[in-house]
């Protein structure tokens, strides 16, 4: 059985370790397990309850009242908030985590479709899906969840994004173009697909090269399609020699802006790349794309 540390619970639920300890002392609903060395850990059932509790407390329920509720009553109140209320983004993110843990495709689709009807696809992607992926570590490979859960959720979201991309109109002939690719040893393409949708939605022509593009192919790729910009995501750590080799390739196409994003390893990774610009999420990307208006 998988277990979760206090730090993982903090990330997945948004409940601080300090508050968890207070609740543990004062109320009966939370009794974490302990290792032989007295370190707290939590079961999947406890994580599920805490995700639901966090939704209820954000929507005005007092923790003393929640403590007296049966599990089915907690679940019914959470469902009512998600379906009938004007729930916060974080409520829906927590609900997605719950359904990911249970491999519940039906409820994932229900939340996704309700959000699209309420906000539209772009807002759903930016305000729900992107923060959700970031929170559980799928975007940056930080292993906050078990691998089978990651694959289950990644594939569901991948299908949704690809379908949405296909439904967008084709760009104008004179639209600016952007090339999207991942380098050698990079497989996490969800962030790149999000970039694809955002760029095409804003009218850009997108050249999507996907995962594991050999670095010695990048120059010929860029010379062939002549993009107005390129995007890559760096998830995995790189040695200094790898970084130097990649920078040499980028120097051959220094006239093309290269947007770099990703996890902790991506910030300022290319110190000798004159055209590299770090983007910290979708808003930075949109700002850049809108700076080159469609003619």
Backbone as numpy.savetxt, mean C-alpha at the origin, in Angstrom:
# Nx Ny Nz CAx CAy CAz Cx Cy Cz
0.42 -21.81 14.50 -0.42 -20.61 14.50 0.46 -19.35 14.50
0.14 -18.41 13.61 0.90 -17.17 13.60 0.55 -16.32 14.82
1.51 -15.55 15.26 1.31 -14.64 16.39 1.82 -13.26 16.01
1.43 -12.27 16.82 1.77 -10.88 16.53 2.38 -10.23 17.76
3.47 -9.52 17.56 4.10 -8.78 18.65 3.32 -7.50 18.93
3.66 -6.85 20.03 3.01 -5.57 20.37 3.26 -4.54 19.28
4.47 -4.49 18.73 4.78 -3.50 17.69 3.98 -3.78 16.43
3.77 -5.05 16.09 2.95 -5.38 14.92 1.50 -4.99 15.16
1.01 -5.22 16.37 -0.36 -4.82 16.71 -0.52 -3.31 16.58
0.46 -2.55 17.04 0.42 -1.09 16.92 0.26 -0.67 15.46
1.07 -1.28 14.58 1.05 -0.91 13.16 -0.27 -1.30 12.52
-0.74 -2.50 12.79 -1.92 -3.01 12.11 -3.23 -2.41 12.61
-3.28 -2.02 13.88 -4.53 -1.50 14.44 -4.52 0.00 14.69
-3.33 0.60 14.81 -3.24 2.01 15.17 -3.40 2.26 16.66
-3.45 1.22 17.47 -3.58 1.35 18.92 -2.18 1.32 19.53
-1.85 2.31 20.33 -0.51 2.40 20.89 -0.26 1.32 21.94
1.01 0.98 22.13 1.38 -0.01 23.15 0.95 0.46 24.54
1.07 1.77 24.78 0.67 2.33 26.07 -0.82 2.08 26.33
-1.65 2.33 25.32 -3.08 2.14 25.49 -3.41 0.65 25.64
-2.70 -0.20 24.92 -2.93 -1.64 25.05 -2.68 -2.10 26.49
-1.61 -1.59 27.09 -1.30 -1.98 28.47 -2.36 -1.47 29.45
-2.87 -0.26 29.23 -3.94 0.27 30.08 -5.19 -0.59 29.96
-5.57 -0.92 28.72 -6.76 -1.75 28.52 -6.58 -3.12 29.15
-5.38 -3.65 29.05 -5.10 -4.97 29.63 -5.33 -4.96 31.15
-4.94 -3.88 31.80 -5.09 -3.79 33.25 -6.53 -3.54 33.69
-7.27 -2.74 32.89 -8.57 -2.26 33.35 -9.75 -3.10 32.88
-9.58 -3.80 31.74 -10.74 -4.45 31.14 -10.48 -5.94 30.93
-11.57 -6.66 30.68 -11.47 -8.12 30.58 -11.33 -8.62 29.14
-11.63 -7.76 28.15 -11.67 -8.25 26.77 -10.28 -8.52 26.20
-9.23 -7.98 26.83 -7.89 -8.10 26.27 -6.94 -8.75 27.27
-6.53 -9.96 26.96 -5.56 -10.66 27.79 -4.50 -11.27 26.86
-3.44 -10.53 26.58 -2.42 -11.05 25.66 -1.74 -12.29 26.22
-1.20 -13.08 25.32 -0.41 -14.23 25.72 0.98 -13.74 26.12
1.73 -14.62 26.77 3.09 -14.25 27.16 4.04 -15.41 26.90
5.24 -15.04 26.48 6.28 -16.04 26.28 6.86 -16.47 27.62
7.76 -17.43 27.59 8.41 -17.88 28.82 9.21 -16.76 29.47
9.63 -15.78 28.66 10.38 -14.63 29.20 9.47 -13.43 29.47
8.14 -13.69 29.50 7.14 -12.69 29.89 6.93 -11.58 28.86
7.23 -11.85 27.60 7.00 -10.87 26.53 5.60 -11.08 25.96
4.84 -10.00 25.85 3.48 -10.09 25.33 3.48 -10.47 23.85
2.47 -11.28 23.47 2.18 -11.50 22.06 0.69 -11.77 21.92
0.20 -11.65 20.69 -1.24 -11.69 20.45 -1.58 -12.73 19.39
-2.71 -13.36 19.53 -3.18 -14.37 18.58 -3.95 -13.69 17.44
-4.20 -14.40 16.35 -5.04 -13.83 15.28 -6.42 -13.40 15.77
-7.03 -14.18 16.67 -8.34 -13.80 17.20 -8.27 -12.49 17.98
-7.20 -12.30 18.73 -7.03 -11.06 19.49 -6.80 -9.88 18.56
-6.02 -10.09 17.50 -5.83 -9.03 16.51 -7.16 -8.66 15.87
-7.96 -9.66 15.53 -9.28 -9.41 14.94 -10.13 -8.55 15.88
-10.16 -8.91 17.15 -10.96 -8.13 18.10 -10.44 -6.71 18.21
-9.12 -6.54 18.26 -8.55 -5.19 18.41 -8.81 -4.34 17.17
-8.80 -4.93 15.99 -9.14 -4.18 14.78 -10.59 -3.68 14.86
-11.48 -4.55 15.32 -12.88 -4.14 15.48 -13.03 -3.07 16.56
-12.32 -3.26 17.67 -12.39 -2.29 18.77 -11.90 -0.92 18.31
-10.85 -0.90 17.51 -10.33 0.39 17.04 -11.34 1.11 16.16
-12.11 0.35 15.37 -13.16 0.95 14.55 -14.25 1.55 15.44
-14.65 0.80 16.45 -15.72 1.28 17.34 -15.28 2.52 18.12
-14.07 2.51 18.65 -13.64 3.67 19.45 -13.51 4.92 18.60
-13.11 4.76 17.34 -13.03 5.93 16.46 -14.41 6.49 16.13
-15.43 5.68 16.32 -16.79 6.11 16.00 -17.63 6.36 17.26
-16.96 6.70 18.35 -17.66 7.21 19.51 -18.03 6.20 20.59
-17.70 4.93 20.39 -18.02 3.93 21.41 -17.00 4.02 22.54
-17.49 4.00 23.78 -16.60 4.02 24.93 -16.04 2.61 25.17
-14.76 2.56 25.53 -14.12 1.27 25.71 -14.77 0.47 26.84
-15.30 1.16 27.84 -15.98 0.47 28.95 -17.25 -0.24 28.46
-17.92 0.36 27.46 -19.11 -0.27 26.89 -18.71 -1.45 26.01
-17.64 -1.26 25.21 -17.17 -2.33 24.33 -16.77 -3.55 25.15
-16.18 -3.30 26.32 -15.71 -4.39 27.18 -16.84 -5.32 27.59
-18.07 -4.81 27.63 -19.22 -5.61 28.05 -19.92 -6.29 26.87
-19.50 -6.01 25.65 -20.14 -6.58 24.48 -19.65 -8.00 24.20
-20.57 -8.82 23.69 -20.20 -10.11 23.15 -19.57 -9.91 21.76
-18.82 -10.92 21.29 -18.13 -10.79 20.00 -19.11 -10.53 18.86
-20.26 -11.21 18.88 -21.22 -11.00 17.79 -21.79 -9.59 17.81
-21.95 -9.00 18.99 -22.43 -7.62 19.10 -21.39 -6.64 18.57
-20.13 -6.88 18.88 -19.05 -6.05 18.34 -19.06 -6.12 16.82
-19.15 -7.33 16.28 -19.13 -7.50 14.82 -20.31 -6.79 14.16
-21.49 -6.90 14.76 -22.68 -6.26 14.18 -22.53 -4.74 14.17
-21.98 -4.17 15.21 -21.79 -2.72 15.25 -20.76 -2.25 14.23
-19.72 -3.03 14.05 -18.70 -2.68 13.05 -19.30 -2.73 11.65
-20.06 -3.77 11.35 -20.70 -3.89 10.03 -21.63 -2.71 9.78
-22.38 -2.34 10.80 -23.30 -1.20 10.66 -22.54 0.09 10.35
-21.41 0.30 11.00 -20.58 1.49 10.73 -20.10 1.49 9.29
-19.60 0.35 8.84 -19.01 0.27 7.50 -20.06 0.42 6.40
-21.26 -0.11 6.64 -22.28 -0.09 5.59 -23.11 1.19 5.62
-23.52 1.61 6.80 -24.49 2.70 6.91 -23.90 4.03 7.34
-22.73 4.02 7.90 -22.15 5.27 8.40 -21.23 5.93 7.40
-20.73 7.09 7.77 -19.72 7.77 6.96 -18.37 7.45 7.60
-17.97 6.19 7.45 -16.79 5.70 8.16 -15.52 6.39 7.69
-14.58 6.51 8.60 -13.28 7.07 8.27 -12.51 6.09 7.38
-11.51 6.64 6.67 -10.68 5.78 5.84 -10.09 4.64 6.67
-9.61 4.97 7.87 -8.94 3.96 8.69 -9.86 2.82 9.07
-11.15 3.10 9.21 -12.10 2.03 9.51 -12.11 1.00 8.39
-12.16 1.48 7.16 -12.19 0.57 6.02 -10.86 -0.15 5.84
-9.78 0.53 6.16 -8.46 -0.11 6.10 -8.40 -1.25 7.11
-8.87 -1.00 8.32 -8.89 -2.05 9.34 -9.78 -3.22 8.91
-10.90 -2.90 8.29 -11.80 -3.96 7.82 -11.12 -4.79 6.73
-10.37 -4.14 5.85 -9.63 -4.89 4.83 -8.61 -5.83 5.46
-7.95 -5.37 6.51 -6.99 -6.24 7.21 -7.70 -7.46 7.77
-8.87 -7.24 8.35 -9.66 -8.35 8.89 -9.97 -9.38 7.81
-10.43 -8.91 6.66 -10.84 -9.82 5.60 -9.63 -10.48 4.94
-8.51 -9.80 4.94 -7.27 -10.42 4.45 -6.89 -11.59 5.35
-6.98 -11.40 6.65 -6.62 -12.46 7.60 -7.52 -13.69 7.44
-8.79 -13.46 7.06 -9.75 -14.55 6.88 -9.82 -15.05 5.44
-9.02 -14.45 4.55 -9.05 -14.81 3.12 -10.48 -14.67 2.57
-11.12 -13.56 2.94 -12.53 -13.36 2.61 -12.65 -12.44 1.40
-12.68 -13.03 0.22 -12.75 -12.24 -1.02 -14.07 -11.50 -1.15
-15.16 -12.13 -0.72 -16.49 -11.51 -0.85 -16.54 -10.20 -0.08
-16.11 -10.20 1.18 -16.20 -8.98 1.98 -15.19 -7.93 1.51
-14.03 -8.38 1.03 -13.09 -7.43 0.43 -13.75 -6.71 -0.74
-14.41 -7.46 -1.62 -15.08 -6.85 -2.77 -16.19 -5.90 -2.33
-16.91 -6.26 -1.27 -17.99 -5.39 -0.79 -17.44 -4.04 -0.34
-16.36 -4.06 0.45 -15.76 -2.81 0.91 -15.23 -2.00 -0.26
-14.58 -2.67 -1.18 -14.00 -2.00 -2.34 -15.09 -1.32 -3.18
-16.17 -2.04 -3.45 -17.24 -1.50 -4.29 -17.97 -0.36 -3.58
-18.22 -0.50 -2.28 -18.88 0.58 -1.54 -18.03 1.86 -1.58
-16.72 1.69 -1.44 -15.84 2.86 -1.46 -15.84 3.52 -2.84
-15.86 2.73 -3.90 -15.90 3.30 -5.25 -17.19 4.09 -5.45
-18.32 3.53 -5.01 -19.60 4.23 -5.15 -19.60 5.52 -4.33
-18.96 5.50 -3.17 -18.96 6.64 -2.26 -17.96 7.72 -2.68
-16.79 7.29 -3.21 -15.68 8.23 -3.44 -15.16 8.26 -4.87
-15.41 7.20 -5.64 -14.78 7.05 -6.94 -13.53 6.18 -6.84
-13.05 5.70 -7.99 -11.94 4.74 -7.98 -10.64 5.39 -7.53
-10.33 6.58 -8.04 -9.05 7.20 -7.71 -8.93 7.47 -6.21
-9.99 8.01 -5.61 -9.96 8.26 -4.17 -9.86 6.96 -3.39
-10.53 5.92 -3.86 -10.43 4.62 -3.20 -9.00 4.11 -3.21
-8.35 4.25 -4.35 -6.96 3.81 -4.47 -6.05 4.63 -3.55
-6.21 5.95 -3.58 -5.28 6.82 -2.85 -5.56 6.85 -1.35
-6.85 6.82 -0.97 -7.20 7.00 0.44 -7.42 5.69 1.19
-7.68 4.60 0.46 -7.95 3.32 1.12 -6.88 2.29 0.78
-6.71 2.01 -0.52 -5.86 0.90 -0.92 -4.38 1.19 -0.68
-3.92 2.38 -1.09 -2.50 2.69 -0.89 -2.12 2.70 0.59
-2.87 3.40 1.46 -2.53 3.34 2.89 -2.64 1.94 3.47
-3.61 1.17 2.99 -3.76 -0.22 3.46 -2.52 -1.03 3.12
-2.09 -0.96 1.87 -0.90 -1.71 1.45 0.34 -1.25 2.20
0.41 0.05 2.40 1.56 0.60 3.13 1.55 0.13 4.58
0.38 0.10 5.18 0.25 -0.27 6.58 0.65 -1.72 6.81
0.24 -2.62 5.93 0.53 -4.03 6.17 1.85 -4.46 5.55
2.51 -3.55 4.83 3.85 -3.86 4.34 3.92 -4.50 2.98
2.79 -4.66 2.28 2.83 -5.28 0.95 3.61 -4.42 -0.02
3.44 -3.09 0.08 4.13 -2.22 -0.87 5.64 -2.35 -0.76
6.13 -2.42 0.45 7.58 -2.32 0.63 8.21 -3.61 1.17
7.46 -4.70 1.17 8.04 -5.98 1.53 8.57 -6.06 2.95
7.87 -5.47 3.90 8.39 -5.45 5.28 7.83 -6.58 6.15
7.08 -7.52 5.53 6.69 -8.75 6.20 5.94 -8.53 7.51
4.95 -7.65 7.48 4.12 -7.46 8.67 2.99 -8.49 8.74
2.82 -9.24 7.67 1.80 -10.28 7.63 2.43 -11.54 7.04
1.71 -12.67 7.12 2.27 -13.90 6.59 2.15 -13.90 5.07
3.03 -14.67 4.42 3.18 -14.61 2.96 1.90 -14.96 2.23
1.18 -15.99 2.69 -0.04 -16.38 1.99 -1.09 -15.27 2.03
-1.16 -14.54 3.14 -2.08 -13.39 3.22 -1.66 -12.30 2.24
-0.36 -12.05 2.15 0.14 -11.05 1.21 -0.22 -11.42 -0.21
0.01 -12.67 -0.60 -0.28 -13.09 -1.97 -1.77 -13.02 -2.26
-2.59 -13.43 -1.30 -4.04 -13.38 -1.48 -4.51 -11.96 -1.76
-4.10 -11.03 -0.90 -4.57 -9.66 -1.04 -3.93 -8.96 -2.24
-2.65 -9.21 -2.47 -1.97 -8.58 -3.61 -2.65 -8.94 -4.92
-3.02 -10.21 -5.07 -3.63 -10.65 -6.32 -5.02 -10.08 -6.50
-5.79 -9.96 -5.41 -7.10 -9.33 -5.52 -6.98 -7.87 -5.97
-6.08 -7.15 -5.35 -5.92 -5.73 -5.68 -5.33 -5.57 -7.07
-4.39 -6.43 -7.41 -3.79 -6.39 -8.75 -4.88 -6.53 -9.82
-5.81 -7.47 -9.63 -6.90 -7.66 -10.59 -7.75 -6.40 -10.72
-8.06 -5.77 -9.56 -8.89 -4.57 -9.58 -8.21 -3.44 -10.35
-6.92 -3.24 -10.09 -6.20 -2.13 -10.74 -6.09 -2.37 -12.23
-5.75 -3.59 -12.64 -5.61 -3.89 -14.08 -6.94 -3.69 -14.79
-8.04 -4.14 -14.17 -9.36 -3.93 -14.77 -9.66 -2.45 -14.93
-9.35 -1.67 -13.89 -9.60 -0.22 -13.94 -8.73 0.45 -15.00
-7.49 0.02 -15.15 -6.61 0.58 -16.18 -7.19 0.33 -17.57
-7.67 -0.88 -17.80 -8.22 -1.23 -19.11 -9.47 -0.42 -19.45
-10.18 0.04 -18.42 -11.41 0.79 -18.65 -11.17 2.27 -18.92
-9.95 2.75 -18.68 -9.65 4.16 -18.93 -9.51 4.41 -20.43
-9.86 5.61 -20.90 -9.72 5.92 -22.33 -8.25 5.96 -22.75
-8.01 5.69 -24.02 -6.66 5.78 -24.54 -6.21 7.24 -24.54
-4.93 7.48 -24.29 -4.44 8.86 -24.26 -4.41 9.49 -25.66
-4.35 10.82 -25.69 -4.24 11.52 -26.96 -2.89 11.20 -27.62
-2.84 11.36 -28.93 -1.61 11.05 -29.66 -0.43 11.91 -29.20
-0.72 13.15 -28.81 0.36 14.06 -28.40 0.54 14.11 -26.88
-0.02 13.12 -26.18 0.09 13.10 -24.71 1.53 12.83 -24.29
1.97 13.40 -23.16 3.29 13.05 -22.64 3.32 11.58 -22.27
4.50 10.98 -22.29 4.61 9.55 -22.03 5.51 9.28 -20.84
5.28 8.14 -20.21 6.03 7.76 -19.03 6.34 6.27 -19.09
7.55 5.88 -18.75 7.97 4.48 -18.75 8.08 4.00 -17.31
7.43 2.88 -17.02 7.41 2.33 -15.66 8.13 0.99 -15.65
9.04 0.81 -14.70 9.78 -0.45 -14.65 10.31 -0.71 -13.25
10.56 -1.97 -12.97 11.28 -2.38 -11.77 12.64 -2.94 -12.19
13.62 -2.72 -11.37 14.97 -3.18 -11.67 15.13 -4.67 -11.38
16.34 -5.17 -11.69 16.68 -6.54 -11.32 16.35 -6.79 -9.86
15.85 -8.00 -9.57 15.60 -8.42 -8.19 14.50 -7.61 -7.52
13.61 -7.02 -8.31 12.46 -6.30 -7.75 11.18 -6.93 -8.28
10.33 -7.41 -7.36 9.12 -8.12 -7.76 7.82 -7.46 -7.31
7.88 -6.54 -6.36 6.65 -5.95 -5.81 6.09 -4.90 -6.77
5.16 -5.33 -7.60 4.69 -4.45 -8.67 3.40 -3.71 -8.35
2.79 -3.94 -7.20 1.52 -3.27 -6.89 1.69 -1.76 -6.95
2.76 -1.24 -6.36 3.00 0.20 -6.41 3.17 0.71 -7.82
3.79 -0.10 -8.68 3.99 0.30 -10.07 2.65 0.30 -10.82
1.78 -0.66 -10.52 0.45 -0.68 -11.13 -0.39 0.51 -10.68
-0.25 0.89 -9.42 -0.93 2.10 -8.95 -0.46 3.32 -9.73
0.85 3.38 -9.98 1.41 4.47 -10.77 0.84 4.46 -12.19
0.71 3.27 -12.76 0.14 3.11 -14.11 -1.26 3.71 -14.15
-2.10 3.33 -13.18 -3.47 3.84 -13.18 -3.50 5.35 -13.05
-2.74 5.89 -12.12 -2.75 7.33 -11.87 -2.29 8.08 -13.13
-1.20 7.62 -13.75 -0.67 8.31 -14.93 -1.66 8.26 -16.09
-2.22 7.08 -16.35 -3.16 6.97 -17.46 -4.44 7.76 -17.18
-4.87 7.76 -15.93 -6.06 8.52 -15.54 -5.87 10.01 -15.77
-4.62 10.49 -15.68 -4.32 11.90 -15.92 -3.98 12.18 -17.38
-4.16 11.19 -18.23 -4.00 11.41 -19.66 -2.64 11.08 -20.24
-1.75 10.50 -19.44 -0.43 10.17 -19.92 -0.44 8.84 -20.69
0.44 8.76 -21.67 0.69 7.50 -22.36 1.70 6.71 -21.52
1.35 5.47 -21.21 2.17 4.68 -20.29 2.82 3.51 -21.01
4.12 3.38 -20.85 4.86 2.19 -21.28 5.18 1.38 -20.03
4.53 0.24 -19.90 4.67 -0.56 -18.68 5.58 -1.75 -18.95
6.76 -1.75 -18.32 7.74 -2.81 -18.55 7.79 -3.83 -17.40
7.14 -3.52 -16.28 6.96 -4.50 -15.24 8.19 -4.83 -14.42
8.25 -6.09 -13.98 9.25 -6.51 -13.00 10.58 -6.89 -13.65
11.64 -6.78 -12.83 12.96 -7.34 -13.13 13.48 -6.98 -14.52
13.46 -5.71 -14.84 14.05 -5.26 -16.11 15.57 -5.20 -15.92
16.34 -5.94 -16.71 17.80 -5.90 -16.56 18.33 -4.48 -16.75
19.24 -4.08 -15.89 19.73 -2.69 -15.95 20.38 -2.37 -17.29
20.97 -3.38 -17.96 21.61 -3.09 -19.25 20.60 -2.96 -20.39
19.30 -3.14 -20.07 18.25 -2.92 -21.07 17.63 -1.54 -20.99
17.90 -0.83 -19.91 17.18 0.43 -19.65 17.53 1.49 -20.70
18.79 1.62 -21.06 19.17 2.64 -22.04 18.47 2.41 -23.36
18.52 1.18 -23.88 17.88 0.90 -25.18 16.37 1.07 -25.09
15.79 0.70 -23.95 14.35 0.89 -23.74 14.00 2.37 -23.83
14.75 3.20 -23.14 14.47 4.64 -23.11 14.69 5.27 -24.48
15.74 4.85 -25.17 16.01 5.40 -26.50 14.93 5.01 -27.50
14.35 3.85 -27.32 13.32 3.37 -28.25 11.99 4.11 -28.06
11.53 4.26 -26.81 10.20 4.84 -26.59 10.25 6.34 -26.32
11.44 6.87 -25.99 11.62 8.31 -25.75 10.57 8.88 -24.79
10.50 8.36 -23.56 9.49 8.86 -22.62 9.84 10.25 -22.10
8.83 10.97 -21.67 9.05 12.27 -21.03 9.47 12.11 -19.57
9.23 10.93 -19.01 9.64 10.66 -17.63 9.67 9.15 -17.44
10.37 8.72 -16.39 10.41 7.30 -16.04 10.15 7.17 -14.53
9.65 6.00 -14.13 9.41 5.72 -12.72 9.94 4.34 -12.39
10.64 4.23 -11.26 11.01 2.93 -10.73 10.83 2.92 -9.23
10.60 1.75 -8.67 10.43 1.58 -7.23 11.56 0.70 -6.71
12.16 1.12 -5.62 13.24 0.36 -5.00 12.73 -0.21 -3.69
12.62 -1.52 -3.62 12.14 -2.18 -2.41 13.29 -2.87 -1.67
14.12 -3.57 -2.41 15.18 -4.37 -1.80 16.47 -3.56 -1.64
17.24 -3.84 -0.59 18.53 -3.14 -0.40 19.50 -3.48 -1.51
20.40 -2.54 -1.80 21.38 -2.70 -2.88 22.79 -2.45 -2.34
23.72 -3.19 -2.87 25.12 -2.96 -2.50 25.62 -1.70 -3.20
26.74 -1.16 -2.71 27.31 0.04 -3.32 27.71 -0.20 -4.77
28.21 -1.37 -5.06 28.61 -1.68 -6.44 27.39 -1.75 -7.35
26.28 -2.32 -6.86 25.05 -2.37 -7.65 24.54 -0.96 -7.92
24.54 -0.13 -6.89 24.05 1.25 -7.04 24.91 1.99 -8.06
26.22 1.82 -7.98 27.13 2.49 -8.91 26.87 2.05 -10.34
26.65 0.76 -10.53 26.38 0.24 -11.86 25.07 0.79 -12.42
24.04 0.85 -11.59 22.75 1.39 -12.03 22.87 2.87 -12.36
23.61 3.61 -11.53 23.80 5.04 -11.79 24.52 5.28 -13.11
25.44 4.41 -13.46 26.12 4.54 -14.75 25.14 4.38 -15.90
24.21 3.45 -15.76 23.18 3.27 -16.79 22.30 4.51 -16.87
21.87 5.01 -15.73 21.01 6.19 -15.71 21.71 7.41 -16.32
23.03 7.48 -16.16 23.77 8.64 -16.68 23.71 8.72 -18.20
23.44 7.59 -18.86 23.36 7.59 -20.33 22.04 8.18 -20.82
21.08 8.33 -19.92 19.77 8.91 -20.29 19.43 10.03 -19.31
20.42 10.83 -18.99 20.27 11.85 -17.94 19.30 12.96 -18.32
18.89 13.03 -19.60 17.94 14.06 -20.03 16.50 13.71 -19.67
16.27 12.48 -19.19 14.91 12.04 -18.87 14.73 12.03 -17.35
13.77 12.77 -16.80 13.52 12.73 -15.35 13.18 11.31 -14.90
13.78 10.89 -13.80 13.54 9.55 -13.26 12.99 9.69 -11.85
11.72 9.32 -11.67 11.08 9.38 -10.37 11.34 8.07 -9.64
11.85 8.19 -8.41 12.20 7.02 -7.61 11.35 7.02 -6.35
10.76 5.87 -6.05 9.99 5.74 -4.83 10.22 4.35 -4.26
9.57 4.05 -3.14 9.73 2.73 -2.53 9.81 2.81 -1.03
10.49 1.84 -0.46 10.59 1.76 0.99 11.77 2.54 1.53
12.25 2.11 2.68 13.31 2.85 3.37 14.61 2.86 2.58
14.78 1.88 1.68 16.03 1.81 0.93 16.07 2.75 -0.27
14.93 3.34 -0.61 14.87 4.13 -1.84 15.25 5.59 -1.65
15.13 6.09 -0.43 15.40 7.52 -0.21 16.88 7.81 -0.39
17.15 8.72 -1.34 18.53 9.16 -1.60 19.48 8.02 -1.94
18.93 6.94 -2.51 19.78 5.80 -2.83 20.74 6.13 -3.98
20.28 6.97 -4.92 21.11 7.33 -6.07 21.65 8.74 -5.88
22.76 8.85 -5.19 23.33 10.17 -4.88 23.96 10.83 -6.09
24.40 10.02 -7.07 25.06 10.56 -8.25 24.18 10.46 -9.49
22.88 10.57 -9.28 21.92 10.52 -10.40 21.30 11.91 -10.53
21.75 12.65 -11.53 21.34 14.06 -11.65 19.86 14.23 -11.94
19.26 13.25 -12.63 17.85 13.40 -13.03 16.88 12.72 -12.06
17.40 12.10 -10.99 16.54 11.36 -10.06 15.79 12.30 -9.12
14.52 12.03 -8.97 13.66 12.79 -8.06 12.93 11.79 -7.18
13.05 11.92 -5.85 12.35 11.01 -4.95 10.91 11.47 -4.78
9.96 10.54 -4.90 8.56 10.85 -4.67 8.06 10.02 -3.49
7.36 10.68 -2.59 6.92 10.05 -1.36 5.41 9.81 -1.42
5.00 8.93 -2.33 3.59 8.57 -2.39 2.84 9.18 -3.56
1.55 8.83 -3.69 0.74 9.24 -4.84 0.61 10.75 -5.03
0.52 11.51 -3.94 0.34 12.96 -4.09 1.54 13.60 -4.78
2.75 13.16 -4.44 3.95 13.67 -5.12 3.92 13.31 -6.60
3.50 12.08 -6.89 3.41 11.65 -8.29 2.42 12.50 -9.07
1.25 12.71 -8.52 0.22 13.51 -9.19 0.71 14.93 -9.42
1.36 15.49 -8.41 1.89 16.86 -8.55 2.86 16.95 -9.71
3.75 15.95 -9.85 4.70 15.95 -10.95 3.97 15.81 -12.29
3.06 14.85 -12.38 2.37 14.60 -13.65 1.54 15.80 -14.08
0.94 16.49 -13.14 0.13 17.66 -13.48 0.98 18.87 -13.85
2.27 18.82 -13.52 3.16 19.93 -13.90 3.47 19.91 -15.39
3.13 18.82 -16.05 3.30 18.72 -17.51 1.93 18.51 -18.11
1.17 19.58 -18.29 -0.23 19.45 -18.72 -0.37 18.83 -20.10
-1.49 18.13 -20.29 -1.81 17.55 -21.58 -2.17 18.66 -22.55
-1.59 18.61 -23.75 -1.84 19.68 -24.73 -3.19 19.49 -25.41
